């Protein structure tokens, strides 16, 4: 295959550059003619290859991808062709990483490749679930509807993730504050009182000895403590990127107090929303169920869900299979059962999605209401222990005087 860089005119007389990979010049002219493009000039050009280092360093934020989906949806719905839509969007004020990817997608599409194929060549950025939906839209001729659904889906999914993260923001600030208070007292308060008490012959209470010894240990071994913490974090990050590590991380994500409840609600809302979109696209139950694996994003759920898929293929109802999987919310199972019996599964799933979105909000509010007093109590306890270690020996010394 040879890559040609062409100067062409479209049907409206607009001049533009396109890159096209074909076998020879004859095929080049045929491809351009099929797309109603009029060739002015062309030359052979190297195929764009992105250095893996820059691909990693120019990472694309999910929020930026969501904006791209929405803009693509709006332009398709207004009747603009896929080529023109891509050409316009690749010139938008996106990050360097996304611009490079959109250039590549555009060149693949004008070279005759399917849009879904072009997106799949960047699977690290465009999720498999999204690529599958684009392929369905191409086959059914409903690509504009698919992009609208995908824009809605990923916007809502991003909102759920942001809500889940926001629930940890305030407690995290308080934990940092606790550590800051501990370090301040360790380096500036405790040494002064330590030296003062050392001048007296009186016995120092046990609580004071423990606090002073702890402070001295932290001051004398701070570098080693930081190295151990950094090494532990690095090892855990590497471990969590291995298959066993992902399972451990996913298990904790579902079973940690407070956080687990939020994560389960997020996964359930994502599942019901995606299931509804797939069914509305005209996909049959079996294919829809198989595509849902890509959106669970939790290995524990995926393993159990694969068992449910096998039961569905053997003829069991979706509700029964999900119930046997033993990871999905019982309410979701009940609603799916109602939808199957009534023949309105898509509508039932839509209403279920709204409910679980509200559940996410409720769980986050509960989490914040619980975590705030817990962290404040911890901060108060730390300060109280340090103050007692100082005031008790001071009072005893005052009595001796």
N, C-alpha and C positions, 0 to 999 in steps of 0.2 A: 504494500500500500504506500502511495506517495501523498504527502501533504502539500496542498496547493493553497497559496494565499491569493485571494481574488478580490478585485475591485468590481462591484456589481451595482446594478440599479434594480430596485423593486418595481412593482406595478404602478406605484405612485411617483416614480421618477426619483426616489430618494437614493442617494449614493451611500454605499457602506462597504466595509471590509468583511469578508468571511474566510474562514479556514475550512478546507474540505479534504478529507482523506478518501482517495479513490485509486483504482488500479492504473488509470492512464488519462490522458487529456480528453479522449472521446467520452469516457464515462463521466468526467468532470462536467462537460457541456450538457450531457443528458440530464445529470442530477440537477444542475442549475435550471435547466429548462422546465423540469418537472415541478420545481418550486417557484416558477414564474419570475426567475431572476435573470437579468440580462447582463451578460459578461462584457466588461470593458477591457480588463487585462488580468493576467495571472502570472504567478511565478512559484517555483518550488520553494518550500520553506520547511525548516525543521519542526518536528512535532513538539509541542510544549510538554516538558517534563518537569515536574516540581520536585525539588530537592526534598528528601524526607526530613531533613533538619528544619527547613522552613515550614514544611507542612505541620510539624509538631509545634514550632514556636508561634505560628500564626493560627492558633486554635480559634475556632469559631464558637461564639457563645450561643447557647440554645435560644436565648431571648431574641437574638438577631435572626436566627433561622425562622422563628415564629413570625417575625415582621415580614420576612421574605415570603412565607406561605400566604400571609394575608394580602400582600401587594400583588402576588401572582394571581390569587383568587379574584381580586377586584378587576384586574386587567383582562383576565379570561372572560369573566362575566360581562364585561363591556364590549365583547366581540373582537378583541385584539388577538391576532394569531399567536401561536406558541413562540415562533421565531422572533417576532417583534417584541413580545413580552419579555423574553429572555434578554434580547438585545437592549431593551430599555432598562431592565432591572440590573444588569451587570454594570451599568454606568452610574448606579445610585451610590449614595454615600455610605457604603458598607465598609467593613474592615478589609484590610488587605487580603486576609486569608479567604474570606467569602468571595471577594472579587475574583481572585484567581480561580476558585472552584467554578463560579458562574461563567467565566470565560471558557473554561474547559467544557462545561455542560452545553453552552451555546454552540461551540464549535462541533461537538458531537452531534447535536440535533440537526444543524444545517448540513452536516455531512451525511445525513440520512438515517442516523440511529434513532431509536425510540427514546422518548423523554425518560421513561422508567429505566432504561438501560443506562442512560447518561447519569441519572441520579445514583444508580447502583454502583457506578465506578467510583463514587465517593461515599461508600457505606459508613465510613468513620464519622461523617457529618449528617447524612440523611438516613434516618432510621429505616430498618427493613420493613416495618409496618407501613410507613409512608410510601416506600417504593412499591410495595405490593398494591396499595390502594391506587397509586398512579397507573399501574399496569391495568388494573380493573377498569379505571376510567377510560383508558385508551381503547380497550376491547369493547366496552359498552357505549362509547361515544358520549360519556357523561363526565369528562375531565373537569369541566367548570364546577360541577356539583361536588366532585371529589375534593377539589382544592378548597372549596368553601368549608366542607366538612372537616378536612385536615387542619385548616386554619383555626376553626372553632375548637377542635380537639386539642391541638397543641397549645393554644392560648389558655384553655381551661387547665390543662395538665401543668403548664408553667405556673399558673396561679396557685394550684394546689401545692406544688413544691415550694413556692415562695412562702406560702402560709405555714407549711410545716417547718421551714427553716426559721421563720420569724418567731416561732414559739420558743426557740432556744436562745434568741438574741439577748433578752433581758437577763435570764439566769447566767449566761456566759459573761456578761458585763459584771455581774455580782461576784462570780467566781474569780475573775481577774482582779476585782477590787479586794477580795479576801487575800489573794496572794500578794498584792501590793502592800496591804496593811501588815501582813506577816513579815515581809522583807524590810519594810520601814522600821518596824519595831526591833527586828533582829539586828539591823546594822546601826541604828541610831539611838534607840531607847534602852534596850537591854544591856549593852556594854557599860553605859554610865552607871546603872544601878548595880551591876555586877561588881565593878571596881569599888563602889561605895560600901557594899555589904562585905567585901573582902577585908576592909579595914577594921571590922568589928569581929570580936571573937565568938559572938553568939551563934547558936545553931540555926541554919537556914532551913525553912520548911521543905518537905519533900517536893511539893508542887513547884517551888521556886528552883530547886536543884534540877528538876526535869526540864523546865522551861529554859533555864540558863544553859544547860548542857545541849539542848536541842539547838538553841541559837548559836552556840559556839561551833557545833558540828556543821551547821549550814554555812557559817562564815568561813570556816577553814576548808570546806570541801565544795564550795560553790561551783568551781570549774568542773570537778568530777560529777557533781549532781547534774549539771547542764549537759555534759557529755552522755551520761546514762539516759537522761530524758530524751535527748535528740536521737540517740542510737535506738532506743525502744520505739520511738515514733517511726523511724526509718524502717526498722524490721517489720513493724506492724503494717506499714503501708505496702511493703513488698509482699508480705504474707497475704494481705487482703486482695492482691491481684492474682493470686494462685487459685485454682479451683477449690481446694479445701478451705483456703482463707475466705473466699467469697461466700462459701456456705456458712462459715462461722459468723461473718459479718451480717449476712442476711438473717441468720437465726436471731442474733442479738437485736437486729432492726425490728423484728416482730415480737420479741419477748421482753425487751427492756421496759421497766415501768414507765407509764405515761407515753413515752416515745413510740412504743410498740403499737399502742392503740391508734395513734395518729397515722402511722405507716400502713396499718391494715385498712384503715378507712380510705387513705389515698389510693391504695392498690385496687380496692373494691370499686371506687368511683371511676378510676381509669378503665377498669375491666368492663363495667356496664356501659360506659360511654362508647368505647371502641366496639363492643359487640353490637350495639345499636347501629353505629355507622356502617359496619360491615353488612349487616342484614339489609339496611336501607339501600345499599349499593347493588343489591340483587344477588349477592354471593350466597351459595347454598350453605347449610348449617355446618357440614363437615369442613369445608374450606375456611369458613369464618372461624370456627373453633381452632383450626391449625394456625391461623394468622394471629390469634390472640396470645399465643405463646410469646410473641415478640414484644408485647407491651407490659408484661407482668413485672419484669426487671427485678425479680427476686427468685433465687434458685430453689428455695424451699417451696414457694408457690408453684414454680414451673414443674418440679418433680411430681407434686401431687396432681397438678392439672393434666400432665401427660397421662396419668392413670385414668382420669376422667375422660379424656379424649378417646382412649381405647374402649371404654365402656360405651360411649356414645356411638362409636363405629360398630359395636356389637349389637346396637339396637336399643339400648337403654335411653330413657329420657334425659334431657340436659339437666333438669333439676335433680333427679336421682343421682346422676353421675357427679354433679358438683357437691351434693350432700356427702357422698362417699369419699370425696377428696379430703374432707374434714379440715379445710383451711379457709373456706369462704364464709362470709357472714350469713347466718341462718336466714336473715331477712332477704338477702339477695336470692338465696335458694328458693324461698317461698314466692317471691315476685316472679322469678323465672318460671316456676311451676304454674302460676296464674297466667302468665303470658303464653305458655305452651298450650294450656287448656282452652284459652279464649281465642287463640290465633292472632293475638296482637302483641307479640313478643317485643317488637321494636318500640312501640309506644310505652309498654310497661318498663322497658329498660331505660327509656328517656326519663320517666318519672322517678325511677330508682336512682338514676344518676344525680338528679337534683337533691334527693334525700341524702345521699352519701356526701355530696358536696357540703351540705349543711352540717352533716356529722363531723366532717373535717374541721369546720369552723368551731363547732361545739367542743370537740376534743382539744383543739388548740387553746381555746379560752379556759377550759378546765386545767390544762397543763400549766398555763401561765399562772392561774390562780393558786395552784399547788406549789409550783416551783419558786414563786416569789417569796412566800413566807419561809420555805425550807432554807433557801440561800441566805435570807436575812438572819434566820436563827443561827446558821452556821457562822456567819460573820460575827454576830454578837457573841457566840460561844468562844470563838478564837480570841476576840478582844477581852472578854471577861477572864479567861484563863491567864492571859498575859498580865492583866491588871492585878489579879489576885496574887500572882507570883511576885509582884512588886510591893503591893500594899500590905500583905500579911507580914513579911519580915520587917517592913518599916514600922508597923504598929508594935511588933514585939520589941524592936529596938527602942522605940519611944517609951515603952513600959520599963525597960531596963534602966533608962536614964532617969 
